[in-house]
Amino acid sequence: MRQKIWLKFLQIHHQGEFAVDVSGNYRMIFEGYDKNDVISTKKAEIVTVQIISIEDYH
C-alpha cells in the first residue's frame, strides 16, 4: 500500500516554497517551476522542482 505524502505550502520563513516530511523531524524544502521554467505556487502548473534544503524543524 502506498503511503500518503503531505505537501505543505510554506508562508512565513520560506514564502512561496513547499515542504514534505522525509523522516522524523526532517523535511525537504523545495520550489516548484512551471513548463516555462518560472517559479510557481500552483500545484497543477508545477512540472519540475528544485530542492532548497533538508531541515530539522524542531
C-alpha positions, -999 to 999 in steps of 0.1 A, spaced: 0 0 0 13 34 -9 19 59 19 2 93 16 26 122 12 16 155 29 26 185 8 28 217 28 28 252 13 51 274 34 44 310 40 65 326 68 102 319 66 100 300 33 74 321 14 65 305 -19 82 272 -11 68 238 -4 78 211 21 73 173 26 83 153 56 111 128 49 116 112 83 112 121 120 117 158 124 132 163 89 115 179 59 126 187 24 120 223 13 116 229 -24 104 254 -51 82 245 -80 86 256 -116 60 256 -145 66 245 -181 82 279 -189 107 274 -160 91 302 -140 86 297 -102 50 288 -94 30 280 -63 1 265 -82 4 227 -78 -14 220 -111 12 240 -131 44 226 -115 64 203 -137 98 205 -121 112 212 -86 144 225 -71 154 212 -37 164 241 -14 173 222 17 166 193 41 160 207 76 153 196 112 123 218 120 121 210 158 
